[in-house]
Structure formats: structure tokens, C-alpha cells
Amino acid sequence: MWDADSTAERREARAPLGRPASVGLDDAAAETLRAIQERGTYRRMRTLCGAQAPRMEVEGKEVLLFAGSNYLDLAHHPAVVEAAARAARDLGCAAAGSRLINGNLAVHEALEDQLAEFLGTESALTFSTGYMANLGVIPTLVGAGDAVVSDALNHASIVDACRLSRATLRVFPHADVEGLAAALDEVASFARRTLVVVDGVYSMDGDLAPLAEIVRCAKGHGAMVMLDDAHGFGTLGARGRGTAEELGVEHGVDVFVGTLGKALGSFGAFVAGSKLLRELLVNTARSFIFTCALPPPQVAAARAALALLATEAWRREQLASNAARLRSRLGECGISTAPSTTHIVPVVVGESAAAMELCERLLARGFYAQGIRHPSVAEGTARLRITPMATHTAAEIDALAAAVVAELSRLPGHP
């Protein structure tokens, strides 16, 4: 009869002296998770039910949703839903291959032409996610012998892409143009090419990059400029073109990265720029070449949503109004939301446990505003990250603000 204990003993006896015993996957996972729990940064996923909308069901309770990125409330717009349903009926639910093999459908080309026309660029190319877009474009533009200069608060996908590129990396303090200039001066002595990369809207603080000054500084040093405008595209600018339009520097940006999954209420991402950039990405961007093309229903949904940006400009205007109202109501009660000037409204609490307790208290009162902790933000700056939608009412904004004020005052150390 097989004896597990004796088998283990024989295996141990055969192991070379001084060699550590092997650790199984579950043992390693459990050890790492214990460390995460001890640090107070353990994450879990909440279960939401219903369409992404101002009101949703979160873990069995109906709440007002202030934690999403469906900023313009287009994810369930009848025209967007119908376009996706029609594409599913006509074209199926998958492209079933990469763009370079069998997945390059006419709807992909049509969306890319539509994006380029909307942004005023020569071309655009879609990717499966914003993360994959950044992982594709940055290593395509710079590599060994080059330099990439990145804002300290850039998104994690930019951080990872910079490392993957093998270019020399210099990080400048957030929004510090003098720091940018110093970094550009430093790399000028050896870099063949230099790329400056910044977010448009910073996802945890809600502030805008000083893009006009950044563009001027970069161009003065002969550097390329890449803008990741995941949160600005569709929400900012007179036509919804994003942060560069808002700040009047569209022609100074060489590479524009945007998402289809936030303001447009669909899924996927894109890179826009020159025709040569698109050709280069098609030939060298591994995260484009070696992945399936976007599903036709998502492409059709994005096309319908993009058309709505022109016909329903009130959504951008109301989103800005709702965010301004929330900042004002909180400010009247002494709660700072600085440095936000956009639809991402942070309320910094401090310690992680306090931020998560505030999140849970608000959820119990019928408001879902997610708590954000390290490593997503710096230690000691845990916060609520509040994101209103264009279709929240003034009464709902006021009710949330009142609940935040009331529950924050109940936390130790918060008057």
C-alpha cells in the first residue's frame, strides 16, 4: 500500500544535504497573502449587479455609484447597446484572431478612421486595453541607447512599459517642469532619441498635467511627447478630444493614447498619431501583433459612442458641473479635494484602515465610493476616489457630500 509519509521521508533522504525543502505554489501564495494582510493592503473584489449606471446593486444592496469610469453614462445608452447587439448578430462575438492573420475586420478599420478624424490625426490603431497600448507603443519608440522621461505619478502601465523598453529611464517630480528640464538636460549627452511621457488627467488626484509647459520644454530639447489621456479623452475639451484640446496644445503631442472603456462606455484602447507611427506599431508592437483583435460588438459600441460625443455635448458639460458641485459642497465643509480640477475627486483620509472604514460606512448608507490605499497611492495618503457621472442629479451629489462629511467626522482624528 502507498504510504504518503514514508514516500515523503524517502524523498527527503534523497535530497542533497544543505538544499532547502521545496515550497509548493499554495504555500508561497499563502505566505505572500499573509504579508499583504499584515500590511493592511489586502484586496477583494466586490460583486456588482445591473448595468453600469448612477444606481447599481453592490453585494445585494442598491447604492448610488460613485466609483466607476463610465463618466458620460454611455455604456448602457440605447444607441450604443443597439450597435453592439447588431454587430454581434451580423459579425459574431469575436474577431477570432490577431489583426495580422484573420482578425482585421472592416469594422476595426472604420473605427480607427473615425478616431483619427475625431482627433485630427493622420491615423489610429486599436489595442485590447490601455495597458497593452502603453506596453506596445513605448518599447516601439525607444530602446537601448535611448531615454524615456516619465512623470512620477504616471500610470502603472507606463511604468512597466518604460522598464520593458530597456531605454534609460528618468523620473521627474509630478508636474514639475523644471524637474523635467533637468532630466532632459541630463539625458541629452547620450540618448539617440528621447520620449517624454505623461498622463493627461492623473487617475488618483484628478489634476491635469501642465501640458503646454511640458510640450514647450520637450520640444526645446528635441524630445517626442506621448500623452496617455485615458481619463481626459471624451470628457475634456470643446469637442471631447481630451486634455490636449482643453489646454490648447493638440499639435504639440506626437503620440496620443486613449481608451474606449471609460468615456465611450465600450472596451479597448487606441494609439493615434502619424501614418508612419501606425505602420511602425503594426510591424513592431508585440502587444498588438500577438493578441486577438477587439470583438466586433465592442468596436461597434465604441463607434456609436464616439458619434454621440458630437451630438450629446451636454454630457461633458454636466459631468464637469457635477464634479464642480461635489468639490464645492465638500469644500464648504472644510474638506479638501485638491489638486483635483476634473471629474476625479479625491478625499484624502490618511491611513489605509481609516479610508477603508469610511468606504464601508458610506456603502452602508447607500453610496459606493471606493477607498484607495498603498501601493496605488503613497503611504499615508489613502483616500476615497469619487467619480461622479454626467447623469447623477444635483440632489444625489449633495446627498453624497453630506454623507462623506458626516462619516468622515466620526473617524478618529477627523473633526
C-alpha positions in Angstrom: 0.0 0.0 0.0 1.2 3.5 -0.9 2.3 5.4 2.2 2.5 9.2 1.8 4.5 9.7 4.9 7.1 7.1 4.0 7.3 8.4 0.4 8.0 11.9 1.8 10.7 10.6 4.1 12.4 8.8 1.2 12.3 11.9 -0.9 13.8 14.0 1.9 16.5 11.3 2.4 17.5 11.6 -1.3 17.7 15.4 -1.2 21.3 16.8 -1.2 22.5 18.0 2.2 22.0 21.7 2.7 19.4 22.1 -0.1 16.2 23.8 1.2 12.9 21.9 1.0 10.8 22.8 -1.9 7.9 25.2 -1.3 4.6 24.5 -3.1 2.6 27.1 -5.0 -0.1 27.3 -2.4 2.4 27.6 0.4 4.2 30.5 -1.4 0.8 32.2 -2.2 -0.3 31.9 1.4 2.9 33.4 2.7 2.6 36.3 0.4 -1.0 36.9 1.2 -0.3 36.8 4.9 2.2 39.6 4.4 -0.3 41.6 2.4 -2.9 41.2 5.1 -0.5 42.2 7.8 0.3 45.4 5.9 -3.4 46.2 5.7 -3.4 46.3 1.9 -5.4 43.0 1.1 -7.8 43.5 -1.8 -11.0 41.8 -2.6 -13.5 42.2 -5.5 -17.0 43.4 -4.8 -19.9 41.9 -6.8 -22.0 44.4 -8.7 -25.3 43.6 -10.4 -27.0 45.5 -13.2 -25.9 47.9 -15.9 -23.2 50.4 -15.2 -25.3 53.4 -14.2 -25.7 56.0 -11.5 -27.6 53.4 -9.4 -26.4 49.8 -9.1 -26.6 46.8 -6.8 -23.4 46.3 -4.8 -23.3 43.0 -2.9 -27.1 42.8 -2.7 -27.7 46.5 -1.8 -28.9 49.2 -4.1 -26.5 52.2 -3.9 -25.5 55.3 -5.8 -22.4 54.5 -7.8 -19.5 57.0 -7.5 -16.7 54.6 -8.2 -16.8 53.9 -11.9 -15.3 55.3 -15.1 -18.5 55.3 -17.2 -18.2 59.0 -16.9 -20.7 60.0 -19.6 -23.1 57.1 -18.9 -22.8 55.8 -22.4 -22.2 52.1 -21.6 -26.0 51.5 -21.5 -27.1 54.2 -24.0 -29.7 52.7 -26.3 -27.7 53.6 -29.5 -24.5 52.1 -28.1 -26.3 48.9 -26.9 -28.1 48.5 -30.3 -24.9 49.0 -32.2 -23.2 46.2 -30.2 -26.2 43.9 -30.5 -26.4 44.4 -34.3 -22.7 43.7 -34.6 -23.0 40.6 -32.5 -25.8 39.3 -34.7 -24.1 40.2 -38.0 -20.4 39.6 -37.2 -20.4 37.3 -34.1 -18.9 37.8 -30.7 -15.2 37.5 -31.6 -12.8 38.5 -34.2 -11.2 35.1 -33.6 -7.7 36.0 -34.5 -5.0 38.6 -34.5 -5.2 41.6 -36.8 -2.3 40.4 -38.9 -3.8 36.9 -39.5 -7.6 36.8 -39.8 -8.9 39.3 -37.3 -8.6 42.6 -39.3 -12.2 43.3 -39.9 -13.7 46.2 -41.8 -15.2 47.5 -38.6 -11.7 47.8 -37.0 -10.5 49.9 -39.9 -13.7 52.0 -39.8 -13.3 52.7 -36.0 -9.7 53.7 -36.5 -10.5 56.1 -39.3 -13.3 57.6 -37.2 -10.9 58.0 -34.2 -8.3 59.7 -36.4 -10.8 62.0 -37.9 -12.2 62.9 -34.5 -8.8 63.7 -33.0 -7.4 65.4 -36.1 -4.5 62.9 -36.5 -3.4 61.0 -39.6 -4.2 57.6 -38.2 -5.1 55.5 -35.2 -4.6 51.8 -34.2 -6.7 49.9 -31.6 -5.3 47.7 -28.9 -7.0 45.3 -26.5 -6.5 47.5 -23.4 -4.9 50.8 -22.4 -2.3 48.8 -20.5 -1.4 46.8 -23.7 -1.4 50.1 -25.7 1.3 51.5 -23.5 3.2 48.3 -23.4 3.2 48.3 -27.2 4.0 51.9 -28.0 6.8 52.9 -25.6 9.1 50.0 -26.4 8.4 50.6 -30.0 9.6 54.3 -29.8 12.6 53.9 -27.5 15.0 51.2 -26.6 18.6 50.6 -25.5 20.6 53.8 -26.2 17.5 55.9 -25.9 15.9 57.7 -23.0 12.4 58.0 -21.6 11.4 60.7 -19.2 8.3 60.0 -17.1 6.2 61.9 -14.6 6.4 60.4 -11.1 2.7 59.8 -10.9 2.2 58.2 -14.3 0.0 55.1 -14.5 1.4 51.7 -13.7 1.2 50.6 -17.4 3.5 53.5 -18.3 5.9 52.5 -15.5 6.0 48.9 -16.7 6.4 49.9 -20.4 9.3 52.1 -19.6 11.1 49.2 -17.8 10.3 46.9 -20.7 11.7 49.3 -23.3 15.3 49.0 -21.9 15.7 52.7 -22.5 17.4 54.8 -19.8 14.6 56.0 -17.5 14.5 59.3 -15.7 11.5 60.1 -13.5 10.8 63.8 -12.7 8.7 65.0 -9.8 5.0 65.2 -10.5 4.0 68.1 -12.8 7.5 69.8 -12.2 8.5 71.3 -15.5 11.9 72.4 -14.0 12.5 68.8 -13.0 11.6 67.7 -16.5 14.1 70.2 -18.0 16.8 68.9 -15.7 16.1 65.3 -16.7 16.2 66.2 -20.4 19.4 68.1 -19.9 20.9 65.0 -18.3 20.0 62.5 -21.0 20.9 64.8 -23.9 24.5 63.8 -23.7 23.9 60.1 -24.6 20.4 59.5 -25.8 19.8 58.9 -29.5 16.1 59.5 -29.1 14.1 60.8 -26.1 10.5 60.3 -25.2 8.6 62.4 -22.7 5.5 60.6 -21.4 2.8 61.9 -19.2 -0.8 61.3 -18.2 -3.4 63.9 -19.2 -5.6 63.5 -16.1 -4.0 61.8 -13.1 -6.2 59.0 -12.0 -5.8 59.3 -8.3 -5.6 63.1 -7.9 -7.8 64.4 -10.7 -5.3 67.1 -11.7 -4.2 67.9 -15.2 -0.7 67.7 -16.5 0.8 71.2 -17.2 0.8 70.1 -20.8 1.6 73.4 -22.5 4.7 73.8 -20.5 5.7 70.2 -20.9 5.3 70.3 -24.6 7.3 73.5 -24.9 10.1 72.1 -22.7 10.2 68.7 -24.6 10.3 70.3 -28.0 13.0 72.7 -26.9 15.1 69.6 -26.1 14.2 67.8 -29.3 12.1 65.1 -27.5 9.0 63.3 -28.6 5.8 63.8 -26.5 3.4 61.0 -25.6 0.1 61.7 -23.8 -1.9 58.9 -22.1 -5.3 60.6 -21.9 -7.4 57.7 -20.6 -9.4 59.9 -18.3 -9.4 63.0 -20.4 -10.5 61.6 -23.8 -14.2 62.2 -24.3 -14.6 64.2 -21.1 -12.4 67.3 -21.7 -12.1 69.9 -24.5 -14.7 71.7 -26.5 -15.3 68.6 -28.7 -14.3 66.0 -26.2 -10.8 65.5 -27.7 -9.3 65.5 -24.3 -6.6 67.2 -22.2 -4.6 68.5 -25.2 -7.6 70.2 -26.6 -8.6 71.5 -23.2 -5.1 73.1 -22.8 -4.7 74.1 -26.5 -1.7 72.0 -27.4 -3.1 69.3 -29.6 -0.4 69.9 -32.3 2.4 69.5 -29.8 1.6 65.9 -28.9 3.3 63.3 -31.1 1.6 60.2 -29.7 -1.9 60.1 -28.2 -3.1 57.1 -26.2 -6.8 56.8 -25.3 -9.2 54.3 -24.0 -12.6 53.1 -25.4 -13.6 51.7 -22.0 -14.2 54.9 -19.9 -15.9 57.9 -21.5 -17.0 55.8 -24.5 -18.5 53.0 -22.4 -17.1 50.2 -24.5 -13.8 48.3 -24.3 -10.3 48.6 -25.7 -7.8 51.3 -26.4 -6.0 53.1 -29.2 -2.9 54.9 -30.2 -3.3 57.9 -32.6 -0.6 59.9 -34.4 1.1 59.9 -37.8 0.7 57.2 -40.5 4.3 56.2 -40.0 3.6 55.6 -36.3 0.7 53.3 -37.1 2.8 51.4 -39.7 5.6 51.1 -37.1 3.3 49.8 -34.4 1.7 47.2 -36.8 5.2 45.9 -37.5 6.8 46.0 -34.1 4.4 46.4 -31.2 4.3 43.0 -29.6 1.1 43.7 -27.6 -0.7 44.4 -30.9 0.9 41.7 -33.1 0.4 38.8 -30.7 -3.1 39.2 -29.4 -6.7 38.8 -30.7 -8.4 41.8 -32.3 -11.2 43.5 -30.4 -14.6 41.8 -30.6 -16.9 43.3 -33.2 -19.6 44.2 -30.7 -17.2 46.3 -28.7 -15.9 48.0 -31.8 -19.4 48.9 -32.9 -20.3 50.2 -29.4 -17.2 52.5 -29.5 -18.2 53.8 -32.9 -21.7 54.6 -31.7 -20.4 56.3 -28.6 -17.9 58.3 -30.5 -20.7 59.7 -32.7 -22.6 60.6 -29.5 -19.8 62.8 -28.3 -20.7 65.3 -31.1 -24.5 65.2 -30.7 -24.7 65.0 -26.9 -22.2 67.5 -25.7 -24.4 68.2 -22.7 -22.9 65.0 -21.1 -19.5 66.6 -20.9 -20.9 69.8 -19.6 -23.0 68.1 -16.9 -20.1 65.9 -15.8 -18.0 69.0 -15.3 -20.8 70.6 -13.4 -21.4 67.6 -11.2 -17.7 67.4 -10.3 -17.5 71.1 -9.6 -20.6 70.9 -7.4 -19.2 68.0 -5.4 -15.9 69.8 -4.8 -17.8 72.9 -3.8 -20.1 71.1 -1.3 -17.1 69.3 0.3 -15.0 72.5 0.4 -17.8 74.4 2.1 -17.5 71.9 5.0 -13.7 72.2 5.1 -12.9 69.0 3.2 -10.1 69.5 0.6 -10.3 67.8 -2.7 -7.0 69.4 -4.0 -5.5 69.2 -6.5 -8.5 68.0 -8.5 -10.0 70.1 -11.2 -11.7 67.3 -13.0 -14.3 64.6 -12.6 -11.9 62.5 -10.4 -12.4 63.9 -6.9 -10.1 62.6 -4.1 -10.8 62.9 -0.4 -7.5 62.1 1.3 -8.1 60.3 4.7 -4.5 59.3 5.6 -4.2 55.8 6.9 -5.4 52.8 4.9 -7.6 51.4 7.6 -9.4 54.7 8.0 -10.0 55.1 4.3 -11.5 51.6 4.0 -13.6 52.1 7.1 -15.0 55.3 5.5 -15.7 53.4 2.3 -17.7 50.8 4.2 -19.6 53.3 6.2 -20.7 55.1 3.0 -21.7 51.8 1.4 -23.9 51.1 4.4 -25.6 54.5 3.8 -26.2 53.7 0.1 -23.1 55.3 -1.5 -20.3 53.4 -3.2 -17.1 55.5 -3.4 -14.1 53.2 -3.4 -11.2 53.5 -0.9 -7.8 53.6 -2.4 -4.6 52.5 -0.5 -0.9 51.9 -1.0 0.5 50.8 -3.4 -2.0 52.6 -5.6 -1.2 55.8 -3.7 1.7 56.8 -1.5 1.8 55.6 2.1 -0.2 57.9 4.4 -2.4 59.3 1.6 -5.1 56.6 1.4 -8.3 58.2 0.1 -11.8 58.0 -1.3 -11.6 58.3 -5.0 -15.0 59.7 -6.0 -16.1 59.8 -9.7 -19.5 61.3 -10.4 -21.2 60.7 -13.7 -22.9 63.0 -16.1 -26.3 61.6 -15.2 -26.1 62.0 -11.4 -28.6 64.6 -10.2 -27.7 67.6 -8.1 -29.7 66.1 -5.2 -27.6 62.9 -5.4 -24.4 64.9 -5.5 -25.5 66.8 -2.4 -26.5 63.7 -0.6 -23.1 62.1 -1.2 -21.3 65.1 0.0 -23.4 65.3 3.2 -22.7 61.6 3.8 -19.0 62.0 3.3 -18.9 64.9 5.8 -20.9 63.1 8.4 -19.0 59.8 8.2 -15.6 61.5 8.0 -16.3 63.4 11.2 -16.8 60.1 13.0 -13.4 58.8 12.2 -10.7 59.2 14.9 -8.6 62.3 14.2 -11.0 63.8 11.8 -13.0 66.7 13.3 
